[in-house]
Every structure is written in C-alpha cells, then in structure tokens.
Amino acid sequence: MISDNKINDINANNKINNKIYVLMIYGSPRREGNTDKLMEKFKEGLIKNKNINQSNLEIEEVIIRNLKFSSCIECRHCSIDGECFVNDEMQNIYPKLINCDFMAVSSPVFFTAVSGFLKSFIDRCQRFWALKYELKMNIINKERKGIFISTAGSGIKTVFDCPQKTIRAFFDVLYVKYDKDFLYNNIDFKDDILKNPLALNEISDFAKNLIIK
Ligand SMILES: Cc1cc2nc3c(=O)[nH]c(=O)nc-3n(C[C@H](O)[C@H](O)[C@H](O)COP(=O)(O)O)c2cc1C
C-alpha cells in the first residue's frame, strides 16, 4: 500500500494551499512554436482575469522538453503501492499534478497522436491509473478542470481524434474534468498560428473569463 507519509504530504499540500494553482503543461518539442504561442495567450488571459483574485493566482509551467525523465518501463511497481519506482524529474511533477486547481495541456499532432514528449509524460502517470482503478485509492480530493490545446498541419478533419482520446484518459486518472479543447488545423510552420488571430483571441478570452473556484 501507499506509505502514510506520502498521503500526509498530499493532504497537507491541499490544505495549506489557498492559492488558485494553475498548471500549464507544454508538450511540443518546438520552442515558441504554435502550441507554445497559444499557451502564452492562455497565460496572458489568466493574468487579466477579473474573476480571480490575482494575488491568489499561482501559474506554474511545466515544459516537458526541458525535463529529464524516462519513459514508463512497465515494471508495474505502481500496481503494488501506487508509487513510481523510476527516480527522475517526474517525481517532482507528481505533486503538481495532484495539487493543481486547473490544468492546461498542449501538444502538436504528431502522426495523428500527441507528441512523443507528452505521451511519455502521460505514460509515467500510470501510477495514477493504478491508484484509481487497481488500488481504488483516491489521493486527489479536489474537483478541477482541464483544457487541451493542439494544432495540426494537415487539414484532415479527424486528425485530433486520437489526441483527444489520450488527453481524456490522462485527465480521467487525475480526476480532471475535460472542460474544453482548442484545436486548430492547417497550422504547420512555426508562426502559422499568428495568421489566425481568432484562435489567439479565443484562448485569451476564455482565460480572461474563466472561473476556477
Ligand atoms: C514529427 C511530426 C509529425 C507530424 N504529424 C502530423 C500529423 O500526423 N498530422 C498533422 O496534421 N500534422 C502533423 N504534423 C504537423 C504539426 O502538427 C504542426 O506543424 C503543428 O502546428 C506543430 O505545432 P508546434 O509548433 O506547437 O510544435 C507533424 C509534424 C511533425 C514535426
């Protein structure tokens, strides 16, 4: 079973933190690419949000391409105690995933899926699947929502189907309600998204008006 210490840590974090804690997870390997720019717009909007007491707002950005972590090695250790055996930078990420009040995840579409970086990150969340469905332990005691931001180059209508399913499964194990997605097609080269001001405004307006708690 999961160690008592760990459970206490999680509860303590949840209680002490009166802040509105927004976690932004960047899944593209391309710095300042299309999805990065959309995420920036989300952040800009949040900072202007009048429903949120700005002094309580804490925004944390996780740039997956900068993390040093291994893919899931399928050791199945998490099926025994709900913890991940692999000791790398993902260990610092788990409390953030547990404690955030809102989550924004971004990824470009790669071969009709999320990026490899984001997929490896999500696979390392198998411990949350084990906790929820095998060990039947809910260590996350807050309701929160999440959004998914993605771009694709091809223009093919169904291109976001697989990424949406993956994000749904990721949110599910973390008790995150899939609130909304922002999916933009025919966006391929680095600054293509700048030619779509409607997309940038849509995200910024959403963030400006968001009510988190
Ligand atoms: C390795 C790779 C695979 C890609 N696969 C697809 C694909 O299957 N379908 C598609 O529509 N676009 C595909 N694209 C295009 C990207 O989704 C598109 O350029 C996206 O806007 C990049 O976002 P970013 O700048 O945030 O990384 C691919 C691009 C790369 C580099």
The ligand as an SDF file (V2000), in Angstrom:
LIG
                    3D

 31 33  0  0  0  0  0  0  0  0999 V2000
    7.1010   14.5870  -36.4570 C   0  0  0  0  0  0  0  0  0  0  0  0
    5.9000   15.3600  -36.9440 C   0  0  0  0  0  0  0  0  0  0  0  0
    4.7290   14.6690  -37.1880 C   0  0  0  0  0  0  0  0  0  0  0  0
    3.5920   15.3530  -37.6030 C   0  0  0  0  0  0  0  0  0  0  0  0
    2.4540   14.6430  -37.8330 N   0  0  0  0  0  0  0  0  0  0  0  0
    1.3170   15.3000  -38.2040 C   0  0  0  0  0  0  0  0  0  0  0  0
    0.1230   14.5690  -38.4500 C   0  0  0  0  0  0  0  0  0  0  0  0
    0.0380   13.3560  -38.3310 O   0  0  0  0  0  0  0  0  0  0  0  0
   -0.9750   15.2710  -38.8300 N   0  0  0  0  0  0  0  0  0  0  0  0
   -0.9530   16.6220  -38.9880 C   0  0  0  0  0  0  0  0  0  0  0  0
   -1.9800   17.2040  -39.3320 O   0  0  0  0  0  0  0  0  0  0  0  0
    0.1840   17.3540  -38.7540 N   0  0  0  0  0  0  0  0  0  0  0  0
    1.3070   16.7330  -38.3790 C   0  0  0  0  0  0  0  0  0  0  0  0
    2.4670   17.4350  -38.1050 N   0  0  0  0  0  0  0  0  0  0  0  0
    2.4230   18.9150  -38.1480 C   0  0  0  0  0  0  0  0  0  0  0  0
    2.2930   19.5560  -36.7550 C   0  0  0  0  0  0  0  0  0  0  0  0
    1.1870   19.0230  -36.0640 O   0  0  0  0  0  0  0  0  0  0  0  0
    2.1070   21.0720  -36.8870 C   0  0  0  0  0  0  0  0  0  0  0  0
    3.2240   21.6230  -37.5380 O   0  0  0  0  0  0  0  0  0  0  0  0
    1.8880   21.7710  -35.5540 C   0  0  0  0  0  0  0  0  0  0  0  0
    1.3200   23.0500  -35.7830 O   0  0  0  0  0  0  0  0  0  0  0  0
    3.1890   21.9480  -34.7760 C   0  0  0  0  0  0  0  0  0  0  0  0
    2.9210   22.6030  -33.5400 O   0  0  0  0  0  0  0  0  0  0  0  0
    4.1190   23.2160  -32.6390 P   0  0  0  0  0  0  0  0  0  0  0  0
    4.7120   24.3500  -33.4330 O   0  0  0  0  0  0  0  0  0  0  0  0
    3.4730   23.6850  -31.3970 O   0  0  0  0  0  0  0  0  0  0  0  0
    5.0670   22.0980  -32.3920 O   0  0  0  0  0  0  0  0  0  0  0  0
    3.6240   16.7700  -37.7620 C   0  0  0  0  0  0  0  0  0  0  0  0
    4.8340   17.4450  -37.5370 C   0  0  0  0  0  0  0  0  0  0  0  0
    5.9620   16.7550  -37.1320 C   0  0  0  0  0  0  0  0  0  0  0  0
    7.2490   17.5050  -36.8790 C   0  0  0  0  0  0  0  0  0  0  0  0
  1  2  1  0
  2  3  1  0
  2 30  2  0
  3  4  2  0
  4  5  1  0
  4 28  1  0
  5  6  2  0
  6  7  1  0
  6 13  1  0
  7  8  2  0
  7  9  1  0
  9 10  1  0
 10 11  2  0
 10 12  1  0
 12 13  2  0
 13 14  1  0
 14 15  1  0
 14 28  1  0
 15 16  1  0
 16 17  1  0
 16 18  1  0
 18 19  1  0
 18 20  1  0
 20 21  1  0
 20 22  1  0
 22 23  1  0
 23 24  1  0
 24 25  2  0
 24 26  1  0
 24 27  1  0
 28 29  2  0
 29 30  1  0
 30 31  1  0
M  END
$$$$
